[in-house]
Amino acid sequence: MYLLRLKKCWPMRPKNSKMQHWLNIAFKQMRLSARRLTWPTAFQAIRSFRFMWRGAVALAACASLLCHAAESVPNTLEEAFAALDKQLSAIERQKFQNAPESEAVALAHMGIGMRIRNEWFRAGGSALPRTLRVQHLDDASAIVLTSYWRHLNGKPLEVENQINCYHRWWQEQQRLIDEAKGASSYKTPAFSCPNG
């Protein structure tokens, strides 16, 4: 049963019964212990590990890592703050805290922001994007980073205002796209979020 699901996404096939045995164990382990980890997410993550393929043991190790990652994904802003406190060194946290808000969030977007999007939202299945009611993961990670900066600096989080800003931004973007129908390019909104 597990191998049938594997054949749809995995380009390599088990070469012998021992490999098939380890694949079954790995997928059963994933299925039983990673309740928040869906099959498409697991396959996507496993495909990214295929360069490590050294028999089915490597796949079993990947499955264990995925199960562990799924259990430690933050689902609230408070959990996200605690996770960021653990993941960032004291120096990184101090640099982030001391920079102006918009600069700190912009600089973190392709670093810790990408980690948040990939590990927490995409692979980990965090509930934060749904909780924040935003349509793009970039917006969700920006809200997490902005809120974290405000948390570190003792300022009000104003999460609803941040969410509303992103909603206004996407409405304005759609209006500009509709306005430019037939043109080769279109403008972007004149404001940025969360500053709005």
Contacts in CASP RR format, 6 or more apart in sequence:
PFRMAT RR
TARGET T0000
AUTHOR 0000-0000-0000
METHOD contacts of the structure
MODEL  1
MYLLRLKKCWPMRPKNSKMQHWLNIAFKQMRLSARRLTWPTAFQAIRSFR
FMWRGAVALAACASLLCHAAESVPNTLEEAFAALDKQLSAIERQKFQNAP
ESEAVALAHMGIGMRIRNEWFRAGGSALPRTLRVQHLDDASAIVLTSYWR
HLNGKPLEVENQINCYHRWWQEQQRLIDEAKGASSYKTPAFSCPNG
2 23 0 8 1.000
2 24 0 8 1.000
2 27 0 8 1.000
2 28 0 8 1.000
2 31 0 8 1.000
3 14 0 8 1.000
3 20 0 8 1.000
3 23 0 8 1.000
3 24 0 8 1.000
3 27 0 8 1.000
5 27 0 8 1.000
5 39 0 8 1.000
5 43 0 8 1.000
6 23 0 8 1.000
6 27 0 8 1.000
6 43 0 8 1.000
7 13 0 8 1.000
8 43 0 8 1.000
9 43 0 8 1.000
9 46 0 8 1.000
9 47 0 8 1.000
10 43 0 8 1.000
10 46 0 8 1.000
10 47 0 8 1.000
10 50 0 8 1.000
11 50 0 8 1.000
12 50 0 8 1.000
12 53 0 8 1.000
14 20 0 8 1.000
14 23 0 8 1.000
14 56 0 8 1.000
18 56 0 8 1.000
19 55 0 8 1.000
19 56 0 8 1.000
20 56 0 8 1.000
21 56 0 8 1.000
22 55 0 8 1.000
22 56 0 8 1.000
22 57 0 8 1.000
22 59 0 8 1.000
22 60 0 8 1.000
23 56 0 8 1.000
23 59 0 8 1.000
25 60 0 8 1.000
26 56 0 8 1.000
26 59 0 8 1.000
26 60 0 8 1.000
26 62 0 8 1.000
26 63 0 8 1.000
27 63 0 8 1.000
29 60 0 8 1.000
29 63 0 8 1.000
29 64 0 8 1.000
29 67 0 8 1.000
30 37 0 8 1.000
30 42 0 8 1.000
30 63 0 8 1.000
30 66 0 8 1.000
30 67 0 8 1.000
33 67 0 8 1.000
33 71 0 8 1.000
34 42 0 8 1.000
34 66 0 8 1.000
34 67 0 8 1.000
34 70 0 8 1.000
34 71 0 8 1.000
35 70 0 8 1.000
36 70 0 8 1.000
36 71 0 8 1.000
36 73 0 8 1.000
36 124 0 8 1.000
36 125 0 8 1.000
37 66 0 8 1.000
37 67 0 8 1.000
37 70 0 8 1.000
37 124 0 8 1.000
37 125 0 8 1.000
38 125 0 8 1.000
41 122 0 8 1.000
41 123 0 8 1.000
41 124 0 8 1.000
41 125 0 8 1.000
42 63 0 8 1.000
42 66 0 8 1.000
44 122 0 8 1.000
44 123 0 8 1.000
45 62 0 8 1.000
45 66 0 8 1.000
45 123 0 8 1.000
46 59 0 8 1.000
46 62 0 8 1.000
46 63 0 8 1.000
46 66 0 8 1.000
49 58 0 8 1.000
49 59 0 8 1.000
49 62 0 8 1.000
52 58 0 8 1.000
52 62 0 8 1.000
53 59 0 8 1.000
66 123 0 8 1.000
69 119 0 8 1.000
69 123 0 8 1.000
69 124 0 8 1.000
70 123 0 8 1.000
70 124 0 8 1.000
70 125 0 8 1.000
72 83 0 8 1.000
73 119 0 8 1.000
73 120 0 8 1.000
73 124 0 8 1.000
73 125 0 8 1.000
73 126 0 8 1.000
74 80 0 8 1.000
74 82 0 8 1.000
74 83 0 8 1.000
74 120 0 8 1.000
74 126 0 8 1.000
74 128 0 8 1.000
75 126 0 8 1.000
75 127 0 8 1.000
75 128 0 8 1.000
75 131 0 8 1.000
76 127 0 8 1.000
76 128 0 8 1.000
76 131 0 8 1.000
77 128 0 8 1.000
77 144 0 8 1.000
77 147 0 8 1.000
77 157 0 8 1.000
77 159 0 8 1.000
80 116 0 8 1.000
80 120 0 8 1.000
80 128 0 8 1.000
80 144 0 8 1.000
80 147 0 8 1.000
80 148 0 8 1.000
81 147 0 8 1.000
81 148 0 8 1.000
81 151 0 8 1.000
83 120 0 8 1.000
84 93 0 8 1.000
84 112 0 8 1.000
84 148 0 8 1.000
85 93 0 8 1.000
87 112 0 8 1.000
87 115 0 8 1.000
88 96 0 8 1.000
88 112 0 8 1.000
93 152 0 8 1.000
96 104 0 8 1.000
96 108 0 8 1.000
96 148 0 8 1.000
96 149 0 8 1.000
96 152 0 8 1.000
97 104 0 8 1.000
97 149 0 8 1.000
97 152 0 8 1.000
97 153 0 8 1.000
99 107 0 8 1.000
101 146 0 8 1.000
101 149 0 8 1.000
101 150 0 8 1.000
101 153 0 8 1.000
102 192 0 8 1.000
102 195 0 8 1.000
104 145 0 8 1.000
104 149 0 8 1.000
105 142 0 8 1.000
105 145 0 8 1.000
105 146 0 8 1.000
105 149 0 8 1.000
108 145 0 8 1.000
109 138 0 8 1.000
109 141 0 8 1.000
109 142 0 8 1.000
109 145 0 8 1.000
112 145 0 8 1.000
113 141 0 8 1.000
113 144 0 8 1.000
113 145 0 8 1.000
114 141 0 8 1.000
116 141 0 8 1.000
116 144 0 8 1.000
116 145 0 8 1.000
117 137 0 8 1.000
117 138 0 8 1.000
117 140 0 8 1.000
117 141 0 8 1.000
120 126 0 8 1.000
120 128 0 8 1.000
121 128 0 8 1.000
121 129 0 8 1.000
121 137 0 8 1.000
121 140 0 8 1.000
121 141 0 8 1.000
122 137 0 8 1.000
128 140 0 8 1.000
128 144 0 8 1.000
129 137 0 8 1.000
129 140 0 8 1.000
132 139 0 8 1.000
132 140 0 8 1.000
132 143 0 8 1.000
132 159 0 8 1.000
132 163 0 8 1.000
133 163 0 8 1.000
134 140 0 8 1.000
134 143 0 8 1.000
134 163 0 8 1.000
134 166 0 8 1.000
134 167 0 8 1.000
135 170 0 8 1.000
136 166 0 8 1.000
136 170 0 8 1.000
139 166 0 8 1.000
139 193 0 8 1.000
142 166 0 8 1.000
142 193 0 8 1.000
142 194 0 8 1.000
143 159 0 8 1.000
143 162 0 8 1.000
143 163 0 8 1.000
143 166 0 8 1.000
143 194 0 8 1.000
146 162 0 8 1.000
146 194 0 8 1.000
147 157 0 8 1.000
147 159 0 8 1.000
147 162 0 8 1.000
150 156 0 8 1.000
150 157 0 8 1.000
150 158 0 8 1.000
151 157 0 8 1.000
158 194 0 8 1.000
161 194 0 8 1.000
162 193 0 8 1.000
162 194 0 8 1.000
165 193 0 8 1.000
165 194 0 8 1.000
165 195 0 8 1.000
165 196 0 8 1.000
166 193 0 8 1.000
166 194 0 8 1.000
168 196 0 8 1.000
169 189 0 8 1.000
169 191 0 8 1.000
169 192 0 8 1.000
169 193 0 8 1.000
169 196 0 8 1.000
172 189 0 8 1.000
172 191 0 8 1.000
173 188 0 8 1.000
173 189 0 8 1.000
176 186 0 8 1.000
176 187 0 8 1.000
176 188 0 8 1.000
176 189 0 8 1.000
177 186 0 8 1.000
179 186 0 8 1.000
180 186 0 8 1.000
180 187 0 8 1.000
END
